[in-house]
Amino acid sequence: MRKKTVWITTAAVIGVMCLGGCAAAPASATSIPDVITVRNEDGQDGKLTLNSSESVTVTPDMAEIVYGITTEDTDAVACQQKNTELLNQLVEYLKGQDISESSITTSRFSMVPQYDWSGNTRTLLGYRMDTEVTVTDIAVADVGTLLSNGVNAGANEIYSVSYFSSQYDTAYADALAKAVDAARTKAEVLAEASGKTLGKVLNIQEYQDSQSDRYKEGTVNMSRDAAEEAAGVADMNVMPGEMDVTANISIEFELVAQAAQ
């Protein structure tokens, strides 16, 4: 027999789901993919492929802070020495707050000459050195204190604060299970609509999350002047909010021809 491909669009699926009355559908019902492909052969078994995405909401309990240390001087060696002194002060403060050395990283540093371009010739004014210090595995409850006191301890800029959950992997596994369950529920409706019976899973693919998905970027970003003003605050108010952990899959089911009556 001639092989054919059948495309079932969202509108068609919604029509099938509404046979029992659309008004009864809950507002939080699982979303339907834009296009679902059904491949079958007349009188024979076929295949059904669809995508599914589900999320689990978690509250971040850990954080990462990126401090900045900037120094300037007319002499390059003196500029570097000033920067190193401030860096050592910051590291000693952090270690005194029970932050392990393995959680403290000098993530970037640079020294650039500063010139005066106002005249017809270039005039060297001095040097500027910038160092970034990344601190990880911080309890959210300690972020406010570390931001305020870190400035007093040597940092003169705060580049960013990121939040994450220590339960991310557990939440991701839950989201993955929900995505599979949601896909099966949709597939059963589609199989019935095509006059088939849903069979076994033939193939399943997970679209792996990237490492950046594990973090929620905060809005803290302070220049030197703002950071120095923040140093006078006992504890900065920190509210990490919530983050969604999302799993995406593509799954292919077997469609089995219904037995003749």
ROZAMAR-950025 format. One record per residue (C-alpha): residue number from 0; residue in three letters; chain; z, y, x. Coordinates in steps of 0.5 Angstrom, whole numbers. Layout:
+-----+-----+-------+-------+-------+-------+
|   n | res | chain |     z |     y |     x |
+-----+-----+-------+-------+-------+-------+
| NUM | ala |     A |     Z |     Y |     X |
...
+-----+-----+-------+-------+-------+-------+
END
This chain:
+-----+-----+-------+-------+-------+-------+
|   n | res | chain |     z |     y |     x |
+-----+-----+-------+-------+-------+-------+
|   0 | met |     A |     0 |     0 |     0 |
|   1 | arg |     A |    -1 |     7 |     2 |
|   2 | lys |     A |     5 |    10 |     6 |
|   3 | lys |     A |     7 |    17 |     3 |
|   4 | thr |     A |    12 |    22 |     5 |
|   5 | val |     A |    17 |    26 |    -1 |
|   6 | trp |     A |    20 |    32 |     0 |
|   7 | ile |     A |    26 |    34 |    -4 |
|   8 | thr |     A |    28 |    41 |    -4 |
|   9 | thr |     A |    34 |    44 |    -5 |
|  10 | ala |     A |    32 |    46 |   -12 |
|  11 | ala |     A |    31 |    39 |   -14 |
|  12 | val |     A |    37 |    37 |   -12 |
|  13 | ile |     A |    41 |    42 |   -15 |
|  14 | gly |     A |    37 |    40 |   -22 |
|  15 | val |     A |    40 |    33 |   -21 |
|  16 | met |     A |    47 |    35 |   -20 |
|  17 | cys |     A |    47 |    39 |   -26 |
|  18 | leu |     A |    45 |    34 |   -31 |
|  19 | gly |     A |    52 |    33 |   -32 |
|  20 | gly |     A |    53 |    41 |   -33 |
|  21 | cys |     A |    53 |    46 |   -28 |
|  22 | ala |     A |    59 |    50 |   -30 |
|  23 | ala |     A |    63 |    44 |   -28 |
|  24 | ala |     A |    61 |    44 |   -21 |
|  25 | pro |     A |    67 |    47 |   -17 |
|  26 | ala |     A |    66 |    54 |   -13 |
|  27 | ser |     A |    68 |    50 |    -6 |
|  28 | ala |     A |    62 |    45 |    -7 |
|  29 | thr |     A |    59 |    42 |     0 |
|  30 | ser |     A |    53 |    46 |     1 |
|  31 | ile |     A |    46 |    43 |     1 |
|  32 | pro |     A |    41 |    43 |     6 |
|  33 | asp |     A |    35 |    47 |     5 |
|  34 | val |     A |    30 |    41 |     6 |
|  35 | ile |     A |    32 |    34 |     6 |
|  36 | thr |     A |    26 |    29 |     8 |
|  37 | val |     A |    25 |    22 |     4 |
|  38 | arg |     A |    20 |    17 |     7 |
|  39 | asn |     A |    19 |    11 |     3 |
|  40 | glu |     A |    13 |     6 |     1 |
|  41 | asp |     A |    11 |     4 |    -6 |
|  42 | gly |     A |    15 |    -2 |    -8 |
|  43 | gln |     A |    19 |    -2 |    -1 |
|  44 | asp |     A |    25 |     0 |     2 |
|  45 | gly |     A |    25 |     7 |     5 |
|  46 | lys |     A |    29 |    12 |     9 |
|  47 | leu |     A |    33 |    19 |     8 |
|  48 | thr |     A |    35 |    24 |    13 |
|  49 | leu |     A |    39 |    30 |    12 |
|  50 | asn |     A |    44 |    35 |    16 |
|  51 | ser |     A |    51 |    36 |    14 |
|  52 | ser |     A |    56 |    41 |    17 |
|  53 | glu |     A |    63 |    42 |    16 |
|  54 | ser |     A |    69 |    46 |    18 |
|  55 | val |     A |    76 |    45 |    19 |
|  56 | thr |     A |    81 |    52 |    20 |
|  57 | val |     A |    86 |    52 |    25 |
|  58 | thr |     A |    91 |    57 |    28 |
|  59 | pro |     A |    90 |    59 |    35 |
|  60 | asp |     A |    96 |    57 |    39 |
|  61 | met |     A |    94 |    59 |    46 |
|  62 | ala |     A |    90 |    64 |    50 |
|  63 | glu |     A |    87 |    67 |    56 |
|  64 | ile |     A |    87 |    74 |    59 |
|  65 | val |     A |    83 |    77 |    64 |
|  66 | tyr |     A |    86 |    82 |    68 |
|  67 | gly |     A |    82 |    87 |    72 |
|  68 | ile |     A |    85 |    91 |    79 |
|  69 | thr |     A |    81 |    97 |    81 |
|  70 | thr |     A |    82 |   101 |    87 |
|  71 | glu |     A |    78 |   106 |    91 |
|  72 | asp |     A |    79 |   109 |    98 |
|  73 | thr |     A |    75 |   113 |   103 |
|  74 | asp |     A |    76 |   107 |   108 |
|  75 | ala |     A |    73 |   100 |   106 |
|  76 | val |     A |    79 |    97 |   109 |
|  77 | ala |     A |    84 |   101 |   106 |
|  78 | cys |     A |    81 |   100 |    99 |
|  79 | gln |     A |    81 |    92 |   100 |
|  80 | gln |     A |    88 |    92 |   103 |
|  81 | lys |     A |    90 |    96 |    96 |
|  82 | asn |     A |    87 |    91 |    92 |
|  83 | thr |     A |    90 |    86 |    95 |
|  84 | glu |     A |    97 |    89 |    95 |
|  85 | leu |     A |    96 |    90 |    87 |
|  86 | leu |     A |    93 |    83 |    86 |
|  87 | asn |     A |    99 |    79 |    90 |
|  88 | gln |     A |   104 |    83 |    86 |
|  89 | leu |     A |   100 |    81 |    79 |
|  90 | val |     A |   100 |    74 |    82 |
|  91 | glu |     A |   108 |    74 |    83 |
|  92 | tyr |     A |   109 |    77 |    77 |
|  93 | leu |     A |   105 |    71 |    73 |
|  94 | lys |     A |   109 |    66 |    77 |
|  95 | gly |     A |   115 |    69 |    75 |
|  96 | gln |     A |   114 |    68 |    68 |
|  97 | asp |     A |   113 |    60 |    69 |
|  98 | ile |     A |   105 |    61 |    69 |
|  99 | ser |     A |   103 |    55 |    74 |
| 100 | glu |     A |    98 |    57 |    80 |
| 101 | ser |     A |    93 |    53 |    77 |
| 102 | ser |     A |    92 |    57 |    71 |
| 103 | ile |     A |    91 |    63 |    75 |
| 104 | thr |     A |    84 |    64 |    78 |
| 105 | thr |     A |    81 |    70 |    82 |
| 106 | ser |     A |    74 |    70 |    78 |
| 107 | arg |     A |    70 |    75 |    81 |
| 108 | phe |     A |    71 |    81 |    86 |
| 109 | ser |     A |    66 |    86 |    89 |
| 110 | met |     A |    66 |    92 |    93 |
| 111 | val |     A |    61 |    98 |    92 |
| 112 | pro |     A |    60 |   104 |    96 |
| 113 | gln |     A |    61 |   111 |    92 |
| 114 | tyr |     A |    56 |   116 |    93 |
| 115 | asp |     A |    55 |   123 |    91 |
| 116 | trp |     A |    48 |   124 |    89 |
| 117 | ser |     A |    48 |   132 |    87 |
| 118 | gly |     A |    44 |   134 |    93 |
| 119 | asn |     A |    38 |   132 |    96 |
| 120 | thr |     A |    41 |   128 |   100 |
| 121 | arg |     A |    46 |   122 |    99 |
| 122 | thr |     A |    53 |   123 |   101 |
| 123 | leu |     A |    58 |   117 |   102 |
| 124 | leu |     A |    65 |   119 |    98 |
| 125 | gly |     A |    68 |   112 |    99 |
| 126 | tyr |     A |    69 |   105 |    96 |
| 127 | arg |     A |    71 |   102 |    90 |
| 128 | met |     A |    73 |    95 |    89 |
| 129 | asp |     A |    74 |    91 |    83 |
| 130 | thr |     A |    78 |    84 |    82 |
| 131 | glu |     A |    78 |    80 |    76 |
| 132 | val |     A |    84 |    75 |    75 |
| 133 | thr |     A |    83 |    70 |    69 |
| 134 | val |     A |    90 |    67 |    67 |
| 135 | thr |     A |    89 |    61 |    62 |
| 136 | asp |     A |    94 |    56 |    58 |
| 137 | ile |     A |    98 |    62 |    56 |
| 138 | ala |     A |   102 |    61 |    49 |
| 139 | val |     A |   100 |    66 |    44 |
| 140 | ala |     A |   108 |    68 |    43 |
| 141 | asp |     A |   107 |    71 |    50 |
| 142 | val |     A |   101 |    75 |    50 |
| 143 | gly |     A |   104 |    81 |    48 |
| 144 | thr |     A |   109 |    81 |    54 |
| 145 | leu |     A |   104 |    79 |    59 |
| 146 | leu |     A |    99 |    84 |    57 |
| 147 | ser |     A |   104 |    90 |    57 |
| 148 | asn |     A |   108 |    88 |    64 |
| 149 | gly |     A |   102 |    85 |    67 |
| 150 | val |     A |   100 |    93 |    68 |
| 151 | asn |     A |   106 |    95 |    71 |
| 152 | ala |     A |   106 |    89 |    75 |
| 153 | gly |     A |    99 |    91 |    79 |
| 154 | ala |     A |    93 |    90 |    74 |
| 155 | asn |     A |    90 |    97 |    72 |
| 156 | glu |     A |    85 |    94 |    67 |
| 157 | ile |     A |    85 |    89 |    61 |
| 158 | tyr |     A |    78 |    86 |    60 |
| 159 | ser |     A |    79 |    81 |    55 |
| 160 | val |     A |    84 |    76 |    51 |
| 161 | ser |     A |    81 |    70 |    48 |
| 162 | tyr |     A |    85 |    65 |    44 |
| 163 | phe |     A |    84 |    57 |    43 |
| 164 | ser |     A |    88 |    52 |    39 |
| 165 | ser |     A |    91 |    46 |    43 |
| 166 | gln |     A |    89 |    42 |    37 |
| 167 | tyr |     A |    82 |    43 |    38 |
| 168 | asp |     A |    80 |    36 |    39 |
| 169 | thr |     A |    84 |    33 |    33 |
| 170 | ala |     A |    81 |    39 |    28 |
| 171 | tyr |     A |    74 |    37 |    31 |
| 172 | ala |     A |    75 |    30 |    29 |
| 173 | asp |     A |    77 |    32 |    22 |
| 174 | ala |     A |    71 |    36 |    21 |
| 175 | leu |     A |    66 |    31 |    24 |
| 176 | ala |     A |    69 |    26 |    19 |
| 177 | lys |     A |    68 |    31 |    13 |
| 178 | ala |     A |    61 |    32 |    15 |
| 179 | val |     A |    59 |    24 |    15 |
| 180 | asp |     A |    63 |    24 |     8 |
| 181 | ala |     A |    59 |    30 |     5 |
| 182 | ala |     A |    53 |    27 |     8 |
| 183 | arg |     A |    54 |    20 |     4 |
| 184 | thr |     A |    56 |    24 |    -2 |
| 185 | lys |     A |    49 |    28 |    -2 |
| 186 | ala |     A |    45 |    22 |     0 |
| 187 | glu |     A |    48 |    18 |    -6 |
| 188 | val |     A |    45 |    23 |   -11 |
| 189 | leu |     A |    39 |    23 |    -7 |
| 190 | ala |     A |    38 |    16 |    -7 |
| 191 | glu |     A |    39 |    16 |   -15 |
| 192 | ala |     A |    34 |    21 |   -16 |
| 193 | ser |     A |    29 |    17 |   -12 |
| 194 | gly |     A |    30 |    11 |   -16 |
| 195 | lys |     A |    33 |     8 |   -10 |
| 196 | thr |     A |    40 |     5 |    -8 |
| 197 | leu |     A |    43 |     8 |    -2 |
| 198 | gly |     A |    43 |     3 |     4 |
| 199 | lys |     A |    46 |     3 |    11 |
| 200 | val |     A |    46 |     8 |    16 |
| 201 | leu |     A |    40 |     7 |    21 |
| 202 | asn |     A |    41 |    13 |    25 |
| 203 | ile |     A |    46 |    19 |    26 |
| 204 | gln |     A |    46 |    24 |    31 |
| 205 | glu |     A |    52 |    29 |    33 |
| 206 | tyr |     A |    50 |    36 |    35 |
| 207 | gln |     A |    55 |    37 |    40 |
| 208 | asp |     A |    59 |    43 |    40 |
| 209 | ser |     A |    59 |    48 |    46 |
| 210 | gln |     A |    65 |    50 |    50 |
| 211 | ser |     A |    65 |    57 |    48 |
| 212 | asp |     A |    66 |    54 |    41 |
| 213 | arg |     A |    73 |    53 |    43 |
| 214 | tyr |     A |    75 |    60 |    44 |
| 215 | lys |     A |    76 |    66 |    39 |
| 216 | glu |     A |    74 |    72 |    43 |
| 217 | gly |     A |    80 |    78 |    42 |
| 218 | thr |     A |    79 |    85 |    41 |
| 219 | val |     A |    83 |    87 |    47 |
| 220 | asn |     A |    79 |    91 |    52 |
| 221 | met |     A |    83 |    97 |    56 |
| 222 | ser |     A |    80 |   102 |    61 |
| 223 | arg |     A |    85 |   104 |    67 |
| 224 | asp |     A |    88 |   110 |    63 |
| 225 | ala |     A |    89 |   106 |    57 |
| 226 | ala |     A |    92 |   100 |    60 |
| 227 | glu |     A |    97 |   105 |    64 |
| 228 | glu |     A |    99 |   108 |    57 |
| 229 | ala |     A |   100 |   101 |    54 |
| 230 | ala |     A |   105 |    99 |    60 |
| 231 | gly |     A |   110 |   104 |    57 |
| 232 | val |     A |   110 |    99 |    51 |
| 233 | ala |     A |   115 |    94 |    51 |
| 234 | asp |     A |   111 |    88 |    47 |
| 235 | met |     A |   104 |    89 |    45 |
| 236 | asn |     A |   102 |    87 |    38 |
| 237 | val |     A |    98 |    81 |    38 |
| 238 | met |     A |    95 |    77 |    32 |
| 239 | pro |     A |    90 |    72 |    34 |
| 240 | gly |     A |    88 |    70 |    26 |
| 241 | glu |     A |    85 |    64 |    25 |
| 242 | met |     A |    78 |    60 |    28 |
| 243 | asp |     A |    74 |    55 |    25 |
| 244 | val |     A |    72 |    49 |    28 |
| 245 | thr |     A |    65 |    46 |    26 |
| 246 | ala |     A |    62 |    39 |    26 |
| 247 | asn |     A |    54 |    39 |    25 |
| 248 | ile |     A |    51 |    32 |    24 |
| 249 | ser |     A |    44 |    29 |    23 |
| 250 | ile |     A |    44 |    22 |    19 |
| 251 | glu |     A |    39 |    17 |    17 |
| 252 | phe |     A |    40 |    12 |    11 |
| 253 | glu |     A |    36 |     6 |     9 |
| 254 | leu |     A |    34 |     7 |     2 |
| 255 | val |     A |    33 |     0 |    -2 |
| 256 | ala |     A |    29 |    -1 |    -8 |
| 257 | gln |     A |    32 |    -3 |   -14 |
| 258 | ala |     A |    32 |   -10 |   -17 |
| 259 | ala |     A |    27 |   -10 |   -22 |
| 260 | gln |     A |    30 |   -11 |   -29 |
+-----+-----+-------+-------+-------+-------+
END
